[in-house]
Amino acid sequence: MALIIRSSAIHAAGCYTTTPIPKGRRVAEYTGPRLSKSEADKAYEKSPITYLFGLGTGEIVIDGHCMAMFINHSCDANCETSEVRGRVWIKSIRPIAAGEEITYDYCLYDGGDDEAICNCGAKECRGTMYSTEEIRRRKRAARKAAGENAGKRTVDRKTRKTAKG
């Protein structure tokens, strides 16, 4: 199997196969230096793009420096990831045709205020690269914050009038 990097409709560059890949095949390994989450946060504090892959509970990340870092997210992915003895493998979950872009669902879980907008174009696109669990968590947090702000008085800066929210 041969993989190449070229332009992608999903995001800038993507990883493509030049040969058919059967279901269940390891496609790539996500490799690179391992950093603590705090080291990665510090290193990429001002960077809008990272290629970090969380291991286990997410306290250790792989700083991707490999072919797999170009594998884009899709809500209708043709691969999935698995962690085996501290190594991360990207594995096909269906047959992949020659020339097809390799994708997996990023299932993001940590992004602060970033919306992590998805550009995959899938028919059932979630609109975000966050996992369904993270989407639910964020919605609960937003409802809770809205409930905590309900009934609080706010002051309009222009009119100096008080309003109940």
C-alpha positions in Angstrom: 0.0 0.0 0.0 1.3 3.4 -0.9 0.1 6.7 0.7 0.6 10.2 -0.8 0.0 13.7 0.4 -1.9 16.0 -1.9 -4.5 18.8 -1.8 -7.7 18.0 0.0 -11.3 19.4 -0.3 -11.6 18.8 3.5 -8.6 20.7 4.7 -5.5 22.0 2.8 -3.6 18.7 2.4 -4.8 15.2 2.9 -3.5 11.6 2.9 -4.6 9.4 -0.1 -4.0 5.8 -1.0 -2.7 4.9 -4.4 -3.8 1.3 -4.1 -7.0 -0.4 -2.8 -7.1 -1.1 1.0 -9.2 -3.9 2.4 -11.3 -3.5 5.5 -9.4 -4.2 8.7 -6.0 -3.2 7.4 -3.6 -1.0 9.4 -3.1 2.1 7.2 -0.7 4.2 9.2 0.8 4.7 12.6 0.6 8.1 14.3 4.1 8.8 15.5 6.1 11.7 16.9 7.5 13.0 20.1 5.5 12.4 23.3 4.7 15.4 25.4 2.7 16.0 28.5 -0.6 17.9 27.9 0.9 20.9 29.8 4.0 20.8 27.6 1.9 20.7 24.5 -0.4 23.5 25.7 2.7 25.7 26.3 4.4 24.8 23.0 1.3 25.4 20.9 -0.3 28.2 23.0 -0.3 30.7 20.1 -0.6 28.2 17.2 -4.0 27.8 15.4 -3.0 24.4 14.1 -1.7 21.4 15.9 -1.2 17.8 15.1 -1.5 16.4 18.6 -3.0 13.0 19.3 -4.1 12.2 22.9 -3.1 8.9 24.4 -5.1 7.1 27.1 -6.7 9.7 29.4 -5.2 12.6 27.3 -2.4 13.5 29.8 0.2 12.4 27.2 0.0 13.5 23.6 1.8 12.5 20.4 3.1 15.6 18.5 2.5 14.2 15.0 5.5 14.3 12.7 4.4 11.6 10.3 2.3 10.7 7.3 -0.7 10.2 9.6 -0.7 13.8 10.6 -2.2 14.6 7.2 -5.1 12.3 7.7 -8.2 14.5 7.9 -11.3 14.3 10.0 -14.6 13.1 8.5 -17.9 12.4 10.1 -18.3 9.6 7.6 -14.7 8.2 8.0 -13.2 5.2 6.2 -10.8 4.5 9.1 -10.7 4.5 12.9 -7.9 4.8 15.4 -6.8 2.4 18.1 -4.2 2.5 20.8 -2.2 -0.7 21.2 0.5 -0.7 23.9 1.0 3.0 23.6 1.1 3.1 19.8 -1.7 4.7 17.7 -2.8 2.9 14.6 -5.1 4.1 11.9 -7.1 1.1 10.6 -9.6 0.8 7.7 -13.2 0.2 8.7 -14.4 -0.5 5.2 -12.7 -1.2 1.8 -11.0 2.0 0.5 -10.6 2.6 -3.2 -7.3 3.6 -4.8 -7.2 7.4 -5.0 -9.6 7.9 -2.0 -8.7 10.2 0.8 -7.9 8.5 4.1 -10.1 9.9 7.0 -11.0 9.1 10.6 -13.4 10.8 13.1 -11.2 12.9 15.3 -13.7 12.7 18.2 -12.1 15.8 19.8 -12.6 16.3 23.5 -10.5 19.2 24.5 -10.6 22.5 22.7 -11.5 25.3 25.0 -13.6 27.9 23.2 -12.6 26.6 19.7 -15.7 25.5 17.7 -13.6 22.9 15.8 -15.7 23.4 12.7 -16.0 20.4 10.4 -15.5 20.7 6.7 -15.9 17.1 5.7 -19.0 17.5 3.5 -20.4 14.2 4.6 -24.2 13.7 4.2 -24.6 13.3 8.0 -21.9 15.9 9.0 -22.1 16.9 12.7 -20.7 20.4 11.9 -17.9 19.9 14.4 -14.9 17.6 14.9 -15.9 17.2 18.6 -17.1 13.7 19.7 -20.8 13.3 20.3 -20.1 13.0 24.0 -18.2 16.3 24.0 -21.0 18.0 22.0 -23.5 16.8 24.8 -21.1 18.0 27.5 -20.8 21.4 25.9 -24.6 21.7 25.5 -25.1 20.8 29.2 -22.5 23.4 30.2 -24.2 26.1 28.0 -27.6 25.3 29.5 -26.2 25.5 33.0 -24.5 28.8 32.3 -27.7 30.2 30.8 -29.7 29.0 33.9 -27.2 30.6 36.2 -27.5 33.9 34.3 -31.3 33.8 34.2 -32.7 36.3 36.7 -29.5 38.3 37.1 -29.7 42.0 36.6 -27.6 43.6 33.9 -26.9 47.2 33.2 -27.1 48.6 29.7 -24.0 50.6 29.2 -25.6 53.2 27.0 -28.8 53.9 28.9 -27.6 52.9 32.4 -30.9 51.1 32.8 -31.1 47.9 34.7 -32.7 44.9 33.0 -33.5 41.4 34.3 -32.0 38.6 32.1 
